[in-house]
Amino acid sequence: MAKTPRLVLYIYLTFAFCVIYTDAATPSNFTYVCDPARYAQLGLDIKSLPFCDKKLSYEVRARDFVRQLTLYEKVRQLGNRAYGVPRLGVPEYQWWSEALHGLSNVGPGTFFDNSIPHATSYPTPILTTASFNKSLWNTIGKAVSTEARALHNLGHAGLTFWSPTINVARDPRWGRIIETPGEDPFVVGTYAANYVRGLQDVEGTESNTYDDLNSRPLKVSACCKHFTAYDVDNWKGIERYSFDARVTEQDLVETFNRPFQMCVQDGDVSSVMCSYNRVNGIPACANHKLLKETIRQDWNLHGYIVSDCDSVEVMIKDHKWLNVDNETAVSYTLQAGMDLDCGGYYTDYVENAVKLGKVGEGDVDKSLQYLYVVLMRLGIFDGQPQYNSLGINDVCTRAHIELAGEAAREGIVLLKNDNGVLPLATKKNEILAVVGPHANASDAMIGNYAFDPRNKGSPCRYRSPLNGFSSYGSVNYTAGCSSVKCSDGNMIGEAVDAARTADATIIVAGIDLSIEAEGLDRLDILLPGKQTDLINQVADAAKGPVVLVIMSAGGVDISFAKSNPKIHAILWAGYPGAEGGQAIADVVFGKYNPGGRLPLTWYQADYVDKIPLTSLQLRPDDSKGYPGRTYKFFDGPTVFPYGYGLSYTKFNYALKAAPSKLPTKLSKFQHCRDLPYKNGTIKPSCPAVLIDDLRCNKKFKLNIEVKNAGNRDGDEVVLVYSQPPLGIIGTHIKQLIKFQRVSVAAGKSKLVDFAINICQGLGIVDSNGNTVLPSGSHTIIVGNRQIVHSIQLTYR
C-alpha cells in the first residue's frame, strides 16, 4: 500500500479510476481494444492502425503504437492509472490490482459492489506454503485467475495483479511474514514459480511451447515483489521508507535474490516490483545493476518492472537520496529500468525531464513497449475468447470454496500430541469448551491483502473455529480476552469455568494484524498481554484434554505450552483463510490427518535480544554476538525447527538408490577455484569450480521408499537437504534442495523419485557472490536425519 494521500485517494475513487476494457457488465458484451465494430462506432479506421494488425508480432505492434504518441501522451501511460489515447481508440487502464491469496480490493483496479460482493479467500501464503504441495500452489493460482477473468468480464477488475510477495522471511519480527512463503529461498522461489504459473498460464501455451516468450499469451499478469533485501517495515522507529539495507553480494545472490531469479526464469513472471528501501546506499528502484542488469539482462525478464507505490516520492522525501529534484529522480529510475510508476511522479515529471535533457525519449519508449506487450499478451487488444463466458457463476464456486478449505487443512501443522490425544473422538452429547481470543475469529483468519475494510467486499463465507467445532459437538464458547492484546485478565475466569465442565477444551490463541502487519514489525516473539496466563489457567482447570491452536505468521515462543503436561496437543494454523475454522476442527477430530510442516524456524524469545532486525546478515558473527538466521545458518536451540510437523500416523524411510561417487572430468577451459577451509582440514587439490564454467546438465537420482507404518492414511512431506563438505568456512549448515508431499495409505509404501541437478543441489555461494561446486564429501540428509548418505564429488 502507498503511504501518501495521492495513492490513498486512488483507493477511495475506485469507480472513477478502475477502467476496464469492457462495454457492459455482462460476459456476453465483453469486447477488446482492436474490435473492428468498436472502432467503427468510434469513427476510426482500424486498417490504418498497425498496432491492431494480428499478423504482426506483439513487439512490432507495441512499437508502432508507442511511436504514434506525442511525448505528453506517452508519459500519461506511465503511472498505475494509464490515461489512454482517445484519438487512437485506446482507453484508460488501471494497472494496480492484488491477488496475494485471492482477489482483493486493496488496489483500485478491482472492486466489489452489490452485484459482485464476494470472492474466494484462500489461506495466507505462509500457511499455504506449510503444505509443501507444489500442485496445490499452482491450483490456487488457477482458481484465482479464473475469478479474476470473471470479474474482468463484468467490469470489476483489470488483468494485472501485483502478487505474489516472495521476500524471504529471515527474522520472526518482520511484520509481513504473513504474505511470504517462509524463510527458505528455494521453497520461496518454488512457491513463486508455481503460483505465478497458475495465475498466468493459458492452458496449452506453457512457456516450453514458445521460442519467443514475449508472444506467449497470459491468463492474467502476475508480479513478484518486492525486489530486493526488503524485510524491515517499522521497527523501533526505523521505517522501510528510509531504511538502507546493507547486504553482502553473497547474501544477495544466495538468499535475497534467489526467489526472484526463480520467479523470472522458472515462473516466467511478467512483472517484478522494486522495493522502497535502499540497497547498499542506492534506492532499489533507481539501481541500474539490480533492475536493468540483473532482472532484465541476466534473468531475461519478459515483462515490465514496476515501483512499489510512491517509491519515487519516497526516494526524494524520505531517503533524500543525492538531494535530487523530481525530474532528476524520474530520470534515474527510468534509466535504471523501472518502467511503470505506481503513483503520479512519472506522469507529472517525465515530460519535463525529457525536455531538460535528463532522460531520453527512447527510454520512455522502451518502457512503454514492455508495458503494452504485456497488455497485448493478456488479450486486452485482441481478446481471449476462451475466457469470454466466465462470469458471476465462476466466482465463489463450490470447488473454489472447498479448495480454500483443503489448502488450510494441508497447511495446518501438528506441533505436539502427547500420548496420541489427537484426534479427538466424536462422542454423543459431548461438551466442548472453545475459548481464546481467536475462538470466533473471522476477519483475523484472512489476514491482509484481502478485503479493504473501507471498501465493499468479503469472502464467499466465513467458517470460524466456533462454527467448525460446533459441527462436532455442543460448544461452550467464551473469548477469555477482549482481543489478542489481552491487556487485562478480567475475562479469564469465564474461560476457566467453561474448561472445568467440558469434555475437551480447545484454546484458540495467537496474534493478528494489530501485532504483525505491513508497516508494523514486532519487538518480541511472545504471546501478547495475558494470553499466557489465560492458557495456563484454562489448562490447569480443564477436566478433559486440552488442545492449543496458535494463529500467527511469524513464530511465537510457546515453550511454556510445549512443556506443560496439561496442554496435550498444539496446532499451528497460520492465518487459515475464510474456511479456516472448519479446517482446524476437521484436523482436531481426525477427519483430516495433518501433514503440514513449519516453513519458519520458531526461535526462543531471547533470540530477538541477540541481533537487531536491521542487521541483514545471515551468517553468525561471533565478534558481535550475532546468531545466524534461518535454519541454514542458525544452530542454536529452537522451540520448533524448520520443517517440523507431526502426523496421526508414523512414516518410515528407506534409501533405495543413490550414487556414492560423482567423478567429474574438467576440460582445459574449466579451472579450479580456491575456498577457505578451517585449520586442520585437508584441502582438496581442486577445491571448487565456478558453476558458470560447468555445463550443469548432469543429474543424480535419489530414490526413497516412504512407508506408512501406522493405521491411518496420511500425507508425508519428504524434505531433502544437502550439506557441503566439512571444513569450508562461511557456508551453510545445510540447504533444502528437493521436497515432495506424498499421500500413503496405512500399511502401504510409496517410492519417491528425485532427480537432482548436481550444480543446483550441491553448489554453494562463496564470499564474493560466486556460485561454485565444491569437491569433497557432500552429505544428503532426508527429513530429520532419517536418511544420511554421503556422495564423494571429485575433479580430475
C-alpha positions in Angstrom: 0.0 0.0 0.0 1.1 3.6 -0.7 2.0 5.9 2.1 0.8 9.2 0.6 -2.7 10.7 0.1 -2.3 10.6 -3.7 -2.5 6.8 -3.7 -4.9 6.5 -0.9 -7.2 8.7 -3.0 -6.9 6.2 -5.8 -8.4 3.5 -3.5 -11.3 5.7 -2.5 -12.0 6.7 -6.1 -12.2 3.1 -7.3 -15.1 3.6 -9.6 -13.5 6.6 -11.3 -10.2 5.0 -11.9 -10.9 1.3 -12.3 -11.2 1.4 -16.1 -11.6 -2.0 -17.7 -11.8 -2.8 -21.4 -15.4 -3.7 -21.4 -18.5 -2.1 -22.8 -21.0 -3.6 -20.3 -21.1 -5.6 -17.1 -22.1 -8.9 -18.6 -19.8 -11.5 -20.2 -21.8 -11.6 -23.4 -21.0 -8.0 -24.1 -17.2 -8.4 -23.5 -15.1 -6.5 -26.0 -11.5 -5.6 -26.6 -9.5 -2.7 -28.0 -9.0 -3.9 -31.5 -12.6 -5.0 -32.1 -13.4 -3.7 -35.6 -17.0 -3.0 -34.6 -15.8 -0.9 -31.7 -13.5 1.2 -34.0 -16.4 1.6 -36.4 -18.5 3.0 -33.5 -15.7 5.4 -32.7 -15.5 6.5 -36.3 -11.8 5.4 -36.6 -10.3 3.4 -39.4 -8.8 0.3 -37.8 -7.0 -0.7 -41.0 -4.8 2.4 -40.6 -3.5 1.2 -37.2 -0.8 -1.4 -37.5 -0.9 -2.0 -33.7 -4.2 -3.7 -34.4 -2.8 -6.0 -37.1 -2.8 -9.5 -35.6 -0.4 -10.7 -38.3 2.4 -8.7 -36.7 4.2 -9.7 -33.5 3.3 -8.1 -30.2 6.7 -6.3 -30.1 6.2 -4.8 -33.5 2.6 -3.7 -32.7 3.6 -2.2 -29.3 6.4 -0.3 -31.0 4.0 1.0 -33.7 1.6 2.2 -31.0 4.2 4.0 -28.9 5.7 5.7 -32.0 2.4 7.3 -32.8 2.1 9.0 -29.4 3.2 12.5 -28.5 5.5 12.9 -25.6 2.6 14.2 -23.5 0.5 11.1 -24.4 3.4 8.8 -23.6 4.0 10.0 -20.1 0.3 9.7 -19.3 0.6 6.0 -19.7 3.5 5.6 -17.3 1.5 5.6 -14.0 -0.6 2.9 -12.5 -3.5 4.9 -13.9 -2.8 4.9 -17.6 -5.0 7.6 -19.2 -5.3 6.0 -22.6 -5.1 7.7 -26.0 -8.7 8.6 -27.1 -7.6 9.8 -30.6 -6.3 6.2 -31.3 -9.2 4.5 -29.6 -7.1 3.2 -26.7 -9.0 3.7 -23.4 -7.7 4.1 -19.8 -6.4 1.2 -17.8 -5.7 0.7 -14.1 -2.7 -1.5 -13.6 -2.9 -1.9 -9.8 -4.8 -5.0 -8.6 -3.8 -7.5 -5.9 -4.3 -11.3 -5.7 -2.0 -12.5 -2.9 -4.3 -15.2 -1.7 -7.5 -14.5 -3.6 -8.9 -11.4 -5.3 -8.5 -8.2 -3.2 -9.9 -4.7 -3.4 -6.8 -3.2 -1.8 -5.7 -1.9 -5.2 -8.1 0.3 -7.2 -8.1 -2.0 -10.2 -10.5 -4.4 -8.5 -13.7 -3.5 -6.8 -16.8 -5.2 -5.3 -20.3 -3.9 -5.0 -23.8 -5.3 -4.5 -23.7 -7.1 -7.9 -20.4 -8.8 -7.1 -19.9 -8.7 -3.3 -17.6 -11.7 -2.8 -14.5 -13.6 -3.9 -12.9 -16.7 -2.6 -10.3 -16.1 0.2 -7.6 -18.7 0.5 -5.2 -19.1 3.4 -2.4 -16.5 3.5 0.8 -17.7 1.8 2.7 -18.6 5.0 0.1 -21.3 5.8 -0.3 -22.5 2.2 3.4 -22.9 1.9 3.4 -25.2 5.0 1.6 -27.8 2.8 4.8 -28.1 0.8 2.5 -29.1 -2.1 3.5 -27.5 -5.4 0.5 -28.7 -7.2 -1.8 -27.0 -4.6 0.0 -23.7 -5.0 -0.5 -23.9 -8.8 -4.1 -24.9 -8.5 -4.9 -22.0 -6.2 -3.3 -19.7 -8.8 -5.5 -21.1 -11.5 -8.6 -20.7 -9.4 -7.7 -17.1 -8.5 -7.1 -16.2 -12.1 -10.4 -17.7 -13.2 -12.2 -15.4 -10.7 -10.1 -12.5 -12.0 -11.1 -13.2 -15.6 -14.7 -13.4 -14.4 -14.6 -10.0 -12.7 -12.7 -8.5 -15.6 -15.5 -9.6 -17.9 -18.0 -8.0 -15.5 -16.1 -4.7 -15.5 -14.8 -5.1 -11.9 -11.1 -6.0 -12.4 -8.1 -5.4 -14.5 -5.8 -8.2 -15.6 -2.5 -7.1 -14.0 -2.1 -8.3 -10.4 0.8 -7.2 -8.2 1.2 -10.5 -6.4 2.8 -12.7 -5.0 5.1 -11.4 -2.3 8.3 -13.5 -2.3 10.7 -11.9 0.1 12.5 -14.3 2.3 11.3 -14.2 6.0 14.8 -14.0 7.6 13.6 -12.7 11.0 10.5 -13.6 13.0 9.8 -10.0 13.9 9.1 -8.8 10.4 5.5 -7.8 10.1 4.9 -9.0 6.6 5.8 -12.7 7.1 2.1 -13.3 6.7 2.5 -12.6 3.0 5.6 -14.7 2.4 6.4 -18.4 1.7 8.8 -18.6 4.6 12.5 -18.5 5.3 14.0 -20.9 2.7 14.9 -19.2 -0.6 14.5 -22.4 -2.6 11.0 -23.0 -1.2 10.0 -19.3 -1.7 11.2 -19.5 -5.3 9.4 -22.8 -5.9 6.2 -21.3 -4.4 6.6 -18.2 -6.6 7.1 -20.2 -9.8 4.1 -22.5 -9.2 1.7 -19.8 -8.1 2.7 -17.5 -10.9 2.2 -20.2 -13.5 -1.2 -20.9 -12.0 -2.1 -17.3 -12.4 -0.5 -16.7 -15.8 -0.5 -19.8 -17.9 -3.1 -20.2 -20.6 -3.7 -24.0 -21.0 -1.7 -25.3 -23.9 0.6 -22.3 -24.2 3.1 -23.1 -21.4 6.5 -21.4 -22.0 8.2 -24.5 -23.3 6.0 -24.3 -26.4 7.2 -20.8 -27.4 10.5 -19.8 -28.9 9.6 -16.1 -28.2 8.2 -15.8 -24.7 7.1 -12.3 -25.4 4.5 -13.8 -27.7 3.1 -16.2 -25.1 -0.5 -15.4 -24.1 -1.3 -14.7 -20.4 -4.4 -15.5 -18.5 -3.6 -12.7 -16.1 -0.3 -11.0 -15.4 1.5 -11.7 -12.1 4.2 -9.6 -10.3 6.9 -10.9 -7.9 7.7 -8.3 -5.2 9.5 -6.6 -3.5 12.9 -6.6 -5.1 15.2 -6.8 -3.0 16.6 -7.2 0.5 13.2 -5.8 1.7 12.1 -7.0 5.2 12.1 -4.1 7.6 8.8 -2.2 7.8 8.8 -0.2 11.0 11.0 -1.4 13.9 11.9 0.9 16.7 11.2 3.9 14.5 13.2 2.7 11.6 10.9 2.6 8.6 11.1 1.0 5.2 10.8 4.4 3.5 14.3 5.4 4.7 16.0 2.1 5.5 19.3 1.3 3.9 19.7 -2.5 3.6 23.4 -3.2 4.0 23.9 -6.6 2.5 26.8 -8.6 1.1 26.9 -9.8 -2.5 27.0 -13.4 -1.1 23.7 -12.9 0.8 22.1 -11.1 -2.2 22.9 -14.0 -4.5 22.3 -16.8 -2.1 19.2 -15.6 -0.2 17.5 -12.3 -1.2 17.7 -12.6 -5.0 17.3 -16.3 -5.5 13.4 -16.4 -5.2 13.2 -13.6 -7.7 15.5 -15.3 -10.2 13.4 -18.5 -9.9 10.2 -16.4 -10.3 11.5 -14.9 -13.5 13.3 -17.9 -15.0 11.2 -20.8 -13.8 7.8 -19.0 -13.4 8.3 -16.7 -16.5 6.6 -13.9 -14.5 5.6 -10.9 -16.5 6.4 -8.2 -13.8 8.7 -7.5 -10.9 8.2 -4.8 -8.3 11.2 -2.9 -6.9 11.1 -2.1 -3.2 11.1 1.1 -1.1 14.4 0.5 0.7 17.9 1.4 -0.4 20.3 -1.5 -1.1 23.8 -0.6 -0.1 23.1 3.1 -0.4 21.1 3.1 -3.7 17.3 3.1 -3.8 16.2 -0.2 -5.2 14.0 1.5 -7.9 17.0 3.5 -9.1 19.5 0.7 -9.0 20.7 0.0 -12.6 22.6 -3.1 -11.6 19.6 -4.7 -9.9 16.9 -3.7 -12.4 18.4 -3.4 -15.8 21.5 -5.7 -15.5 20.1 -8.4 -13.2 16.4 -8.7 -13.8 16.3 -7.5 -17.4 19.5 -8.8 -18.9 20.8 -11.6 -16.7 17.5 -13.2 -15.9 15.8 -12.1 -19.2 12.5 -10.8 -17.9 9.6 -11.0 -20.3 7.6 -8.1 -19.0 7.9 -4.9 -17.0 9.3 -3.5 -13.8 7.0 -1.5 -11.5 7.7 0.5 -8.4 6.2 -0.1 -5.0 3.6 2.6 -4.7 5.1 6.1 -4.4 8.7 4.8 -4.4 9.9 7.8 -6.4 8.4 10.2 -3.9 9.9 8.1 -1.1 13.3 8.3 -2.8 13.1 12.1 -2.8 11.4 12.9 0.5 12.4 10.0 2.8 15.7 8.8 1.5 16.7 12.3 0.4 19.0 10.4 -2.0 21.5 12.8 -3.5 19.0 15.6 -2.8 17.7 15.2 -6.3 14.8 17.2 -7.7 11.7 15.5 -9.2 12.8 15.5 -12.8 16.3 14.1 -11.9 14.7 11.4 -9.7 12.4 10.1 -12.5 15.3 10.2 -15.0 17.4 8.0 -12.7 14.6 5.4 -12.2 13.7 5.2 -15.9 17.3 4.8 -16.9 17.8 2.2 -14.2 15.0 0.1 -15.7 11.8 1.0 -13.7 9.1 1.0 -16.4 5.9 1.8 -14.5 5.4 4.1 -11.6 2.7 3.2 -9.0 2.0 6.8 -8.3 2.0 10.1 -10.2 5.6 11.1 -10.5 6.3 9.7 -13.9 3.0 11.2 -15.2 3.8 14.6 -13.7 7.6 14.9 -14.2 8.9 12.7 -17.0 7.8 15.0 -19.8 9.8 17.9 -18.3 12.8 15.6 -17.6 12.9 14.7 -21.3 12.7 18.4 -22.3 15.5 19.2 -19.9 17.7 16.5 -21.4 17.9 14.5 -18.2 16.5 11.3 -19.8 16.0 10.4 -23.4 12.6 9.8 -25.0 13.9 6.5 -26.2 14.0 5.3 -22.5 10.3 6.3 -22.3 9.5 4.4 -25.5 11.3 1.2 -24.3 9.4 1.1 -21.0 6.1 1.7 -22.8 6.8 -1.1 -25.3 7.4 -3.5 -22.4 4.1 -2.4 -20.9 2.0 -2.7 -24.0 3.4 -6.1 -25.0 2.1 -7.4 -21.7 -1.3 -5.9 -22.3 -1.4 -7.5 -25.7 -0.4 -10.9 -24.3 -3.3 -10.6 -21.9 -5.7 -10.2 -24.9 -6.7 -6.6 -24.0 -6.1 -5.6 -27.6 -7.3 -8.8 -29.3 -9.4 -10.6 -26.8 -9.1 -14.1 -25.2 -12.2 -15.8 -26.5 -11.8 -18.9 -24.3 -12.5 -16.7 -21.2 -15.4 -14.7 -22.5 -18.0 -16.9 -20.9 -16.7 -16.5 -17.4 -19.0 -14.5 -15.1 -20.6 -14.3 -11.7 -21.2 -18.1 -11.6 -17.5 -18.7 -11.7 -16.8 -16.7 -8.5 -17.2 -18.4 -5.1 -17.9 -21.7 -6.7 -18.3 -24.8 -4.5 -15.0 -26.1 -5.9 -13.1 -22.9 -5.0 -14.5 -22.8 -1.5 -13.5 -26.4 -1.0 -10.1 -25.7 -2.4 -9.7 -22.9 0.2 -10.6 -25.4 2.9 -8.3 -28.1 1.6 -5.4 -25.6 1.5 -6.0 -24.8 5.2 -6.2 -28.4 6.1 -3.0 -29.3 4.2 -1.1 -26.4 5.8 -2.0 -26.9 9.5 0.9 -28.2 11.5 0.7 -30.5 14.4 3.4 -29.4 16.9 2.6 -31.6 19.9 0.4 -34.6 20.5 1.1 -36.2 23.9 0.1 -39.8 24.1 -1.8 -39.6 20.9 -4.6 -37.5 22.4 -5.5 -36.3 18.9 -7.6 -36.9 17.1 -10.4 -36.4 19.5 -13.2 -38.9 19.2 -16.7 -37.7 18.4 -19.0 -38.7 21.2 -22.7 -38.2 21.7 -23.6 -35.3 24.0 -20.0 -34.2 24.3 -19.4 -30.7 25.6 -16.6 -28.7 24.1 -15.1 -25.6 25.6 -13.9 -23.4 22.8 -12.1 -20.4 24.3 -9.5 -17.8 23.4 -9.3 -14.5 21.5 -9.4 -16.3 18.1 -12.1 -18.8 19.1 -14.7 -17.0 17.0 -12.2 -15.4 14.5 -13.5 -14.3 11.1 -11.6 -11.3 9.6 -8.5 -12.3 11.5 -8.3 -15.6 9.6 -7.9 -13.9 6.2 -5.0 -11.6 7.2 -4.1 -8.8 4.9 -4.3 -8.1 1.1 -7.8 -9.5 1.2 -10.7 -7.0 1.5 -10.1 -3.4 2.4 -12.5 -2.5 5.2 -13.0 0.9 3.7 -14.5 -0.6 0.6 -17.1 -3.3 -0.1 -16.2 -6.9 -0.5 -15.8 -10.0 1.7 -15.1 -13.7 1.4 -17.7 -16.1 0.0 -18.5 -17.1 3.6 -16.7 -17.4 6.9 -16.3 -20.6 8.9 -14.9 -19.6 12.3 -13.4 -22.0 14.7 -16.6 -21.7 16.7 -18.5 -22.7 13.6 -16.2 -25.6 12.9 -16.2 -27.1 16.4 -20.0 -26.7 16.6 -20.3 -29.2 13.8 -18.7 -31.8 16.1 -20.5 -31.2 19.4 -22.1 -28.8 21.8 -19.9 -25.8 22.3 -19.5 -23.6 25.3 -17.7 -20.5 23.9 -16.0 -17.7 25.8 -13.2 -15.5 24.5 -11.2 -15.2 27.7 -9.8 -11.9 26.3 -11.4 -9.0 24.6 -8.7 -9.1 21.8 -5.4 -10.7 21.1 -3.6 -8.0 23.0 -5.4 -9.4 26.1 -4.5 -6.4 28.2 -6.3 -7.5 31.3 -7.4 -10.8 32.8 -11.0 -9.8 33.6 -12.4 -12.4 31.3 -10.1 -15.3 32.1 -12.4 -16.6 34.8 -15.2 -17.3 32.3 -12.9 -19.4 30.2 -11.6 -21.3 33.2 -15.2 -22.1 34.2 -16.0 -23.4 30.7 -13.0 -25.7 30.8 -13.9 -27.2 34.2 -17.1 -28.7 32.9 -16.1 -29.6 29.3 -15.2 -33.0 28.0 -12.5 -31.3 25.9 -11.1 -27.8 25.7 -9.8 -26.1 22.6 -7.9 -22.8 23.2 -7.6 -20.7 20.0 -4.9 -18.0 20.7 -2.1 -16.2 18.9 -1.6 -12.8 17.2 -3.2 -10.8 14.4 -2.7 -7.7 12.3 -2.6 -5.5 15.3 0.7 -7.2 16.3 2.3 -8.2 12.9 1.4 -6.4 9.7 2.7 -4.3 6.8 4.1 -1.2 8.5 4.3 -3.0 11.9 7.2 -5.2 13.0 7.2 -7.0 16.3 9.5 -6.2 19.2 9.2 -9.6 20.8 8.1 -13.1 19.8 5.9 -13.9 22.8 2.1 -14.1 23.1 0.8 -10.6 23.8 -0.7 -9.4 27.1 -2.1 -12.0 29.4 -2.6 -14.8 26.8 -0.1 -17.0 28.5 -2.0 -16.6 31.8 -5.2 -17.4 30.0 -3.8 -20.6 28.5 -2.1 -21.8 31.7 -5.1 -21.2 33.9 -7.5 -22.8 31.5 -5.2 -25.9 31.1 -4.8 -26.2 34.8 -8.6 -26.2 35.4 -9.7 -28.3 32.4 -11.5 -31.6 33.1 -10.7 -33.1 29.7 -7.9 -33.0 27.2 -6.6 -29.5 26.2 -5.7 -28.5 22.7 -3.9 -25.2 21.9 -4.3 -23.7 18.5 -2.0 -20.8 17.5 -2.8 -18.4 14.8 0.2 -16.4 13.7 2.5 -15.8 10.7 5.9 -15.4 12.5 6.9 -17.9 15.1 5.9 -17.5 18.8 7.8 -18.7 21.7 5.3 -21.1 23.4 7.9 -23.1 25.3 5.6 -22.9 28.3 2.9 -24.8 26.4 5.2 -27.2 24.8 6.5 -28.3 28.2 3.2 -28.1 30.1 1.8 -31.7 30.5 -1.7 -30.4 30.9 -1.6 -29.0 27.4 -1.8 -32.2 25.5 -1.7 -31.0 21.9 -0.7 -27.9 19.9 -1.6 -26.9 16.4 -0.3 -24.0 14.3 -2.9 -22.7 11.9 -1.2 -19.6 10.4 -4.0 -17.4 9.1 -6.1 -20.1 7.6 -8.5 -18.2 5.3 -12.2 -17.9 5.4 -12.7 -21.7 5.7 -10.0 -22.0 8.4 -12.2 -22.6 11.4 -13.8 -25.7 9.8 -10.3 -26.9 8.7 -9.0 -26.6 12.3 -11.9 -28.6 13.6 -11.5 -31.3 10.9 -7.9 -31.8 11.9 -8.6 -31.9 15.7 -11.4 -34.5 15.2 -9.4 -36.6 12.7 -11.4 -36.0 9.6 -8.1 -34.9 8.2 -4.7 -36.2 9.2 -2.3 -33.3 9.4 0.8 -33.2 7.2 1.9 -29.6 7.2 5.5 -28.6 8.1 6.7 -25.3 9.5 8.1 -23.0 6.8 9.9 -21.0 9.5 12.2 -21.6 12.5 10.4 -20.9 15.8 13.1 -19.3 17.9 13.2 -18.9 21.7 12.3 -15.5 23.0 15.8 -14.3 23.7 16.8 -14.6 20.0 15.5 -11.1 19.4 17.8 -9.7 22.1 20.9 -11.0 20.3 20.6 -9.3 16.9 18.8 -6.2 15.6 16.1 -6.6 12.9 18.1 -4.1 10.9 21.1 -6.4 10.5 20.6 -8.3 7.3 23.5 -10.7 7.6 22.6 -14.3 7.6 25.8 -15.8 8.9 26.6 -15.7 12.6 29.1 -13.0 13.7 30.9 -14.1 16.9 32.6 -10.7 17.3 29.2 -9.1 17.7 27.5 -12.0 19.4 25.1 -12.3 16.5 23.5 -15.7 15.9 22.9 -17.0 12.4 19.5 -16.5 10.7 17.2 -19.3 9.4 17.8 -23.0 9.7 20.6 -22.6 7.1 22.9 -20.6 9.5 21.4 -20.9 13.0 22.5 -23.8 15.1 21.1 -22.8 18.5 18.2 -24.1 20.4 14.7 -23.6 19.0 11.1 -24.0 20.1 10.4 -25.9 16.9 12.8 -26.2 14.0 12.2 -25.5 10.3 10.3 -28.3 8.6 8.8 -29.7 11.9 5.4 -31.3 11.9 3.8 -34.4 13.3 1.1 -36.8 12.0 -1.5 -39.1 13.4 0.4 -42.0 11.8 4.1 -42.9 11.5 6.3 -42.9 8.4 9.5 -44.8 7.9 12.1 -44.0 5.2 14.4 -46.3 3.3 17.0 -45.3 0.8 16.6 -47.4 -2.4 19.0 -45.7 -4.8 21.7 -43.0 -4.6 25.2 -42.6 -6.0 28.2 -42.7 -3.7 30.6 -41.1 -6.2 30.3 -38.2 -8.7 33.6 -38.0 -10.7 33.8 -35.0 -13.0 36.3 -34.6 -15.7 37.4 -31.0 -16.3 38.3 -29.5 -19.7 41.2 -27.1 -20.2 38.7 -24.3 -20.0 37.4 -25.2 -16.6 39.6 -24.0 -13.8 39.9 -24.8 -10.1 39.0 -22.1 -7.6 40.2 -21.8 -4.1 37.9 -21.9 -1.0 38.8 -21.0 2.6 39.0 -24.0 5.0 39.2 -24.3 8.8 42.6 -25.1 10.3 43.2 -28.8 10.3 41.1 -29.6 7.3 42.8 -31.3 4.4 42.1 -29.1 1.4 41.4 -30.9 -1.9 43.8 -30.3 -4.8 40.9 -28.8 -6.7 38.6 -27.2 -4.1 35.8 -26.0 -6.4 34.9 -24.9 -9.9 32.8 -21.9 -10.9 29.3 -23.2 -11.9 29.2 -20.7 -14.8 32.1 -22.7 -16.3 30.3 -26.1 -15.9 27.6 -27.4 -18.2 25.5 -28.3 -15.2 23.3 -30.7 -17.1 24.3 -33.7 -15.0 21.8 -35.1 -12.5 21.9 -37.8 -9.9 18.9 -39.9 -8.8 17.7 -40.3 -5.2 15.0 -43.0 -4.7 13.3 -43.1 -1.3 10.7 -45.5 0.0 8.2 -43.9 2.3 6.2 -46.5 4.3 3.1 -45.6 6.4 3.7 -47.8 9.4 0.6 -46.6 11.3 -3.1 -47.4 11.0 -4.2 -44.1 9.4 -3.9 -42.9 5.9 -1.8 -39.7 5.8 0.4 -37.3 3.9 4.2 -37.1 4.4 6.4 -34.2 3.3 9.8 -35.6 2.2 12.4 -32.9 2.7 15.8 -33.5 1.1 18.8 -31.4 2.2 22.4 -31.2 1.1 25.3 -30.5 3.4 28.6 -29.2 1.9 31.9 -30.9 2.6 33.1 -30.3 6.2 35.7 -27.6 6.9 34.6 -25.0 4.3 34.4 -21.6 6.1 31.3 -19.4 5.8 29.0 -21.8 4.0 25.5 -23.0 5.2 24.9 -25.8 7.7 22.5 -27.4 5.2 20.2 -26.4 2.4 16.9 -27.8 1.2 17.3 -29.0 -2.4 14.1 -31.0 -3.0 10.8 -31.7 -1.4 7.6 -33.6 -2.2 4.3 -34.2 -0.5 3.0 -37.8 -0.9 -0.1 -39.5 0.3 0.4 -43.0 1.6 -2.3 -45.4 2.8 -2.0 -47.1 6.1 0.4 -50.0 5.9 1.4 -49.1 2.3 4.6 -47.7 0.8 5.4 -45.3 -2.0 8.6 -44.8 -3.9 9.6 -41.1 -4.2 12.0 -40.4 -7.0 14.1 -37.3 -7.1 16.4 -36.2 -10.0 18.8 -33.7 -8.6 20.9 -31.4 -10.7 24.4 -31.6 -9.3 25.1 -27.8 -9.5 21.7 -26.8 -8.0 21.8 -29.5 -5.4 25.4 -29.3 -4.3 26.5 -25.8 -5.2 27.4 -23.1 -2.7 27.9 -19.3 -2.9 31.3 -18.1 -1.9 32.1 -14.9 -0.1 32.3 -12.9 -3.3 28.9 -14.0 -4.5 30.2 -16.6 -7.0 28.3 -19.8 -7.2 30.7 -22.7 -7.1 30.6 -26.5 -7.0 33.0 -27.7 -4.3 34.7 -31.1 -4.4 34.7 -33.4 -1.4 32.2 -35.5 0.6 28.7 -34.0 0.3 26.0 -35.3 2.6 22.4 -35.9 1.7 20.0 -35.6 4.6 16.4 -36.7 4.3 13.9 -35.3 6.9 15.2 -35.2 10.4 18.2 -37.3 9.6 16.1 -40.4 8.9 18.5 -40.9 6.0 22.1 -39.7 5.9 24.1 -40.5 2.8 27.5 -39.4 1.6 28.4 -38.6 -2.0 32.0 -38.0 -3.0 32.5 -35.4 -5.7 35.9 -35.3 -7.3 37.5 -33.4 -10.2 40.1 -34.9 -12.5 
